[in-house]
Every structure is written in C-alpha cells, then in structure tokens.
Amino acid sequence: MGCVMYERLRVLRILAPIVPIGLFFSEHVLGVMWVSGPSMTPYLNEDYEQMHTKRDMVLVNMWPWGGAGWPWERTRRLERGMVVTFRSPANPGHIAIKRVVGLPGDRITTRDPCMKPSQIVPFNHVWLEGDAADPKRSLDSNTYGPVSISLITGRVMAVMYPRFRMLKWTDWEQGLVEGDVERKLGDNYRHEVRDRVSKEAVKLERPVLS
C-alpha cells in the first residue's frame, strides 16, 4: 500500500506543474474551436447545406493574435482577409468567428441590416463580416458596427477537421480559397465583398500589437 501511495504522489508531483501550463497554452497560445452555423460558409463549414450538424474544428493562434512571434508569419498587424475570433459585441460571452474586411480609415459600403449606406472604420477598430452570401446568415459588423480590436481573441490558422488545410489570409485579395484546387468556389471568391471596400478613404493608423 505504501509503495502505491508513493507512486501516486510522485505522479501528482510530475503533473502538478504540467496542468496549469497546459491550460495557459490552450487559453493564451494555441487553441481549438468548433465553428457553428452558416455565417462563414462555404469557406468554413463547407458542407453545411448538406449536413447542418457537421462542423469544422479550427486551430486558433492567440499569442499574439496578429501572428507575431511565429517564424513563418511575422506580421504584427491585422490585415484584410484574416479570419479572427472575437467576443461578440452583441453577446460578450460568445466567441464568434468572422473575416476582417475593413481596416481603420476604410470606407465600407454596407449590406443589410445596416441602416447606413456606408461607414468609415474608426481608429483601433476593424470591420468584420461572415463569408455567407446571404446577409441574413451572418451576425456581423453590419448589425453591431465596427469591432474594437480589444475584443479580438485570436486568428484562425488552420482547419483541423474534417479536412485539414492551412488558411492563408494573403490569398483573400486574390480571391483564392485554400484547397479549392478545382475552383468549385470560382476564380474570384467573394469579389463583391472586396468591391464594397474603399481602402484608406481616410488616413488612419492601423491596429498594431503593443
């Protein structure tokens, strides 16, 4: 009995420092998240129309959210095309996933249900939208306005399941979708979204990590 207790205590001593490190890592460095709903279709949850219960599992970079510190992506700024996680202004307890469409100083031609025909993105804010073509399928900046960068919690780096693929925000301006070799989503993905953005209509400083 004494040997068994000793072994258990030894295991506990080993695990004691590992558990908080693991929790810190998953909450502040890299984490996984399930994507719910149709707002990012067909970029994420690409089979949503056929199977509403099927969801993508994504890898989220939270240290820091711009990608700084990772050798392969040294940007310290938010960029158009990045898919980010954030605390929804409509429900701060909910972590949402949307795409950065506009940066500070950009003029956005809005879509339903926004009451303003256009809007300038203010300093330290970004304009976030879902990829869904139907505006009724996405609760985003057209509903609650520009989002403060203080609400952003991470950037989606990859889809882990059901089909692994790295997400390249740099492809957004080119209208490309990672993994869409057969161009099922077209050669200029969501061009109508980019057409609604007048870049740097007003000269404002861009969001940068401190």
Disulfide bonds with the S-S distance in Angstrom:
none
